[in-house]
Amino acid sequence: MVGGVTVLSVEVTPEPSRPVLAAVPEPQSEPKHARRLVVLGDSTAVGLGDPLPRRGGWRGVGPLVAAALGVGPEGYLNPSFTGARMRCVLTEQVPAALAHRPDVALLVAGMNDTLRPDFDAARIAGHLTEVIHRLREAGTTVVPVRFHDHSKVFRLPPSLKRALSARVAELNAAIDEVVAREGVPCLDLDRLPGAYELESWSVDRLHPSELGHRMLAEGFTGLLAGAGFAVPEPVSLTCSGGVEPSAAGHVGWLVLKGIPWLWRRGREFLPYAAVIMWNSFRAR
């Protein structure tokens, strides 16, 4: 067995006038260079959790991946927005992405779907499949994510924790099915080193910190390298350029953003959690 190929050895005396030829290895293909990158999805795709100095907005995973791939400002597009669901990506973001003609599309969407009363894993899978098909027809390599168990990061009452974990598992099963069928690379956040460390998360525990966004970018570029893309400037996990929120910023976010968000999403999610609690009670 040589190089995974079975070779039959036969003793033959070569003719003196006939040269013996050695096997020539096939040349390795040159890596592809991404010139255009698009980032699709929700608030994590927007870059929330990684603020720039002097109220300069958000940076996040997109610019980090663009820098690693050597994609210039004219080649970078991010039409993502906070609160986006998978349907929003398909209907509102993909048209802009297609007009951009990207070589690579990163997709972070689905978590918002888990918190809504009309959650439907099969429908999400259908939307994800259509997103992949439309972009792939344009020659784009699409890299979605499958999610970690966010209940391990965002502290919740036990009943809500079980409900959210069940939803995320259902979402991941749908994503896994699509990824396997379509044969696309997929970043598994549950297996990302450090995914459950607190320093990987911003004050709200909903969005990655600068370190968390760098970890996402490193994971994405690793998959893209495996898909044949050049990564001339690998992502560093050393934080620089972002802003560490102050204690006042923590309190301000909690009062102005965190509590209202929990109130809105809690009212939508509680009926589902109540079913989980009732089923647990009956099982006991």
N, C-alpha and C positions, 0 to 999 in steps of 0.2 A: 504494500500500500504506500504510495508516494503522493503527498499533497492531496489526499482524499481520493486518488484515482488508483485503481487496481492495475498493476503492470505485470504482464506475463513475461517471464524471462525465458528466452530461447537461445541456446548456444549456436551461433553462426559465425563461421570464419569469414571475416570481411575480405573482399577482393582488394588487392593492393592498390589498384587504380581508382577505387571508389572511396571518396572521403566519408568520414563518419560525422554526421550533422548533430549538433547539440540542440536541445529544445530552447527556443527563444521565448522568454516571458512576454506576455502581452503588455504593451505600454499602458501605464496608468493614465486615466483620463484627467484632464486639468480641472481643478475646482471651478464651479460657477461663481460669478461675481454678481451679487445682488445690487442692482442700481436703484430699484424703487421698492419701498417698504410701506405697507399700510397696517395700522393697528386698529382692530375692531373690537367693540364690546362695551363694557359698563364702566363704572367709576375706577376700577383698578386699571383698566386700559387707559383711562384719562390720565392716570398718574397720581390720584389722590393718595395722600400719605407721604409723598416726597416733594414738599414745597421748596421752591426756589427762593433765594434771598430777595429782600426788598419787594415783597409781594409780587414776585415775577411769575406767579402761576405755578403749575405743576410740571414736574419732569417725568419721573416714572420709567417704566420698563421700555417704552417705545424709543425714546432718544438714546437710551443705553444700548439697545440692540442695533439701532441705526449706526451709532458710532463704532460698534464692534464689527459690523459688516462693511463699513466704509461708505454708507449711504449719506449723501449730502442733503442739505436742507431742501433743495428742490425736488429730491426724490422721496421725501418723507411726508406721509399723510396720516392724520389721526382724526377720523370723523366720529369716534366713540363719544358717548355721553353718559352722565350719571343716571342710574335707574334703568338702563337699557336691558331689555330681555332678548332672548334669541330671535324672536319675531322682529324686533326692532332692528337687529343687525341685518336680517334678510331684506326687509322692506325699505329701511332708511339709510343704512350704511353701505351695503354692498353696491348700490348704483354709483355712489361716489368713488368707491374703491375701484370699480371697473373702469371708470373714466380716467383713473390714475395709472392704470396698466401696471400693477405691481408685480415684481418677481416673487415677493414673499408677503404673506398676510398672517399676522398673529391674531388669534381670536380668544378673548377672555369674556365669556358670557354664559349665563345659566344660573348663577347664584341668585339673582333677583327673582327668577322664576320660582325657585323653591319656597319663597316667602309669600307667594300669592295664592289666594283661594282657588284659582282656576288652574293650578299646576297640572300639567299633563305631559308626562315623560315622552309618550309616543309622538305628541305634536312637536315637542322640542327636538326630538330626533329627526323628524321630517324637515323642520326648518334648518337644522344643522346640515343635513344632507344636501339640501338645496343651496345653501351657502357654499359648501365645498364644490358642488357641481358647477355653479356659475363661475366661481373664481378659477377653478381648474381648467375650464374651457378657454379661459383667457391666458392660460399658461402660468398661473400662479401656484406656488407651493403654499398650502394652507396648514397652519399649525394651531390646532385648538388646545384647550386644557381640559383635564378631568380634575375634580376638586378634592381638596382635603376635607376632613370633618371639622367644619368651622365651630361646632359646638365645643370643641376642645380648646378653642382660643377665646371665643366670645362667651363669657360666663352667663349661663341661663339656668332657670329652675329645672329640676330633673325632667319634668314632663315635657317642657319645651325642648330640652336638650335631646331627648329621645325622638321627638317629632322631627327636629331639624336633621338629626343624623339619618333618620329613615328617608327623608326627602333627598338628602345629598346622595345617599346610596342608590336611590332610584334614578336620580339624574345621571350619576356616573355609569350605571348599567346601560342607560340609553346612549350615552356618549361612547362607551366602549363598543357597543354594537355597530355604531356608525363608523368609528375609526377602523375597526377590523374589516368591515365590508368595503370601505373606500380605500383602505391601505395608506392612510396619511399618518405622519408623525404626530404624536400627542404628548404634551407635557403633563406628567402625573404630579400634581401638587402634593398629594399625600406622601409621596416618596422623595420629595425634594428635601435634601439635608437641611435641617434647621427650621423646617416649616412650622413646627409647633413651639419654637423658642419665642419668648415674649419680645426680644429685641428685633425680631423679624416683622413686628407689627407696630403700626402707629398707635397713637393714644386712643383712637376709637375702637381698636381691636377688630375693625372691619376691613381695613385696607393695609397693605404692606407698608412698612417704614422704608426709608431709603435703602437699608440693607435688604429688606424683603424684595424690593423692586430689583435690586442688583442680583439677588438670587434667582428671580424669575428670568431676568435677562440672560444670566449664565446658563440656565436650563434651556431656554429657547435657542440660544446660539449653539449649544452642544448638539441639539437635535438637528439644527440646520447644517452643521458641519457633517453630521452623519448622513444628511441628505445630499451632500456633495457641494455645499456652498463654502466659499472661502470666508474665514473669520480672521482678517488681518490684525485686529486689535481686540484680543480676548477681554471679556468683562472682568473688571476688578471688583472684589468684594470689600475693598477699603472705601469707607464712606467719605465723600468729599463733595462739596458744592451744594448740599441740601441745607435745610434749616431744622435744628432740633427744637420741637415745640416747647415753650416755657410752661411753667405751672399755671400761669394765668391763661395761656392758650388752651391747656387741657380743660380747665373749668369752663372757659368760653365755649369751646366746642361742645362740651357735654350739655350745657344749658341751651345753646342756640341751635345745635344740630342733633346731638345724640338723643336727648329725651324726646323731641318731636318725632324723630325717625322711629324710635322704639314704639312710640304710641301708635303711629300710623301702621307700621308693619305688624305690631302685636295684635291689633284689632283684626287684621286680615288673617293672621296665622293661628290665632287662638282656637277657632272652631276645629281646625285640623288637630291641634294639640289636645283638645278635649276628647277627640275620638281615640287618640293614642292612650290617654289616661284611662278612659273607660275600658278599652281592650285590655290594658294592663291589670286593671281591677278585676275584670272577669276572669282573666287567666289565673290570678291568685286565688 
